[in-house]
Amino acid sequence: MQRRVASTWSSCGRPAAAPRRQRGRADFGIACSSNGWFIEKHAKLDPISTMTEGVFVAGCAQGPKDIPASVSQGAAAAARC
């Protein structure tokens, strides 16, 4: 018997919040908000680090952001590696 799993996709072609939360938690152990965005360690003091050592989030993984903010977070995450 073949089993089908339904999933929803967002308008940008990515899976909707529920599947993303499950993958983030299972693969990397990253906490997610109730809206499905990955949560940083501290919003003001350390906005790219997560509670998991060595795992960083940047850009639209944390929520809607404009391009300059996403680029600067990505550069900060790359500098930490």
C-alpha positions in Angstrom: 0.0 0.0 0.0 1.4 3.3 -1.0 1.1 6.2 1.4 0.7 9.8 0.3 1.7 12.8 2.4 0.1 16.1 1.7 2.2 19.2 2.2 1.5 22.8 1.6 3.9 25.2 -0.2 4.3 28.9 0.2 4.1 31.4 -2.7 7.9 31.5 -3.0 8.2 27.7 -3.7 9.3 26.7 -0.3 7.4 24.3 2.0 5.0 26.0 4.4 5.8 26.6 8.1 4.9 23.2 9.5 7.2 21.0 7.3 10.0 23.5 7.7 9.7 23.4 11.5 9.9 19.6 11.5 12.9 19.6 9.2 14.8 22.3 11.2 14.2 20.5 14.5 15.0 17.1 13.2 18.1 17.9 11.1 19.7 20.7 13.1 18.0 20.9 16.4 16.9 24.5 15.8 14.0 26.0 17.7 11.2 27.6 15.7 8.6 30.3 16.5 4.9 29.6 16.3 4.9 31.0 12.8 7.6 28.6 11.6 10.6 30.9 11.5 13.9 29.8 13.0 14.7 31.5 16.3 18.0 33.1 17.1 19.9 32.9 20.4 19.2 36.6 21.3 17.5 39.0 19.0 19.7 42.0 19.9 23.0 40.7 21.1 23.5 37.7 18.8 21.0 37.7 16.0 22.6 35.0 13.8 23.5 32.3 16.4 21.1 29.6 17.4 21.1 27.6 20.6 22.8 24.8 18.7 26.6 25.4 18.6 28.0 26.0 15.1 24.5 26.5 13.5 23.7 30.0 12.3 20.5 31.5 10.7 20.5 34.5 8.4 18.2 36.4 6.1 14.7 35.2 5.4 15.1 32.0 7.6 14.3 34.3 10.6 11.4 36.1 9.0 10.7 38.6 6.2 13.7 40.9 5.6 14.9 43.3 3.0 18.0 42.4 0.8 20.6 44.6 2.6 19.6 43.1 6.0 19.8 39.6 4.6 23.2 40.2 3.0 24.7 41.7 6.2 23.4 38.7 8.2 24.8 36.3 5.7 28.2 38.1 5.8 28.2 37.9 9.6 27.4 34.2 9.6 30.1 33.5 7.0 32.6 35.5 9.2 31.8 33.2 12.1 32.6 30.0 10.2 
